[in-house]
C-alpha cells in the first residue's frame, strides 16, 4: 500500500519491488491480487497516468510504448495524443523556428527527435512549414 500511495504502479513493478525486499512469492501474489480486487491497483489506470506523464515530458509514441512494455503493460491507447504537434513543438523549442537547409543540421535534429521516441512520420512533419 505504501508504494501505491505515492504513485500508480504496474503489477510487474510491484512484484519486482516486493521481491527485492525479499517477501515470499506466494505472499506477493496474494497481496497484489487483493489490491486489484479492491481497485487499489490497476494496470489501465497506471498506463493512462504514465502515458500522460511521458507525453508532457515530450516523449514520442515509440519510447512511451517501449517503457510501458518494460513495465508489463502490453495494451494501451495513444490515439488521444497529438504527437505531430508535440514533435514540432519539441523541435522548435530545442532548435528554433527556422527549418534547417543544411543536411547535417537537419540530420542532427532528426536524430534528436528519434532519440525522444518519435517515428519518421512525426519527425518529417515537424520540418514542414505551417
N, C-alpha and C positions, 0 to 999 in steps of 0.2 A: 504494500500500500504506500509506503514512504516513497518509492520510486515513481509511482503514478501521481502522487500529489504535485510533484514539480512539473512534470510534462507527460504527455502521452508516450507510451512505449508499445512496440510491437511484441507479439508473443516471443519471437526469436530473440529480441533484445532482453526481455525479462528473463527468459530461460538462461541466456548467456551470463547475465549479471548475477543471477542467483546461483548458477553453477560455480562461478568464480568465488562466491562466498562460501562454497563447499556445503551447500544444502543437499540433502538426499534427492535424487532424481524423481522418485515417486512423490515426495512432498512438493517439489516444484510443480510437477504436472497437476497435482490436486489443487494447489493454491491458484494456479493460473486458470484452471477450469472453473473454480469458484468465482474468480474475478470476472471472467467472461459471462457467467450466468447472471451475476449481479450488475452487469453492464458497467463495471469499473474499468474494464479493458476492452478495447475494440480496435481491431486492425483497420477497419474502414475509417474510424474517427482519426486514428493515428495517421493514416495515409493522407486524408484531407488536410490535416494540420501541417504535415510535413511538406506536402506539395505547395501549399500557400506560403510557408516559410521560405522554401528554396526559391520560389518564383520571386518573392520580394527581395531575395539576395541577388537576383539577376542570373540565376542558373537556367539553363536550357532543358528541353524535354529529355534529351539523351542522358544527361547527368542525373536529373531527377529520377528517371526510370531505373537507372543503374543503382542509385543509392537506395531506392525502395526495394529493389530485388535483393540487395545485400542485407536488408533488414527483414527479409522474409515475406514481403508483400509482392504478390505476382499480378494481382488485378487492381488497376487504378484507372482513373479517368482524368485526362489532361485537356479535354476538349473545351473546358470553360476558360482557358487561359490563352491570351494573345501573345504567342512567342515571336511573331513577326515584329510587332511594335516593341517588345522588350529587347530583341536583338538590336534593333535600330537605336533605341534609347541608350543601350549599353555602349554601342559603338560610338555614338555622338558624345556621350559623357566622357569616355576614355580618350578619344582621338579628335574630337571636334566635328563641326558640321560638314566641312568640306570632304567631298568624296576624293580619295587619292587617285591621281593619274599615274603615279609611279607604281610599277608592278611589285617592287619589293615592299613598299609601304602597304599596298593592298593585301599582299600575302601575309604580312605581319598582323594586320587587323583580322584577316580571316582565321589565322591560327589562334589568335586570342579568343575570338568568338567560339571557335571549335573547342578550345580548352574549357570554355564555360558550359559546353554541352548542347550547343545549338547545331542543328543539322544544316546541310548545304543550302537547302531551300530558304531557311530563315536567314542564313548568312548572306546569300546572294541578294535577297530582297532588301537587306539592311543598307546596301550600297545604292539602291535606286533613289533617284530624286523624287521629292513629293510633288 
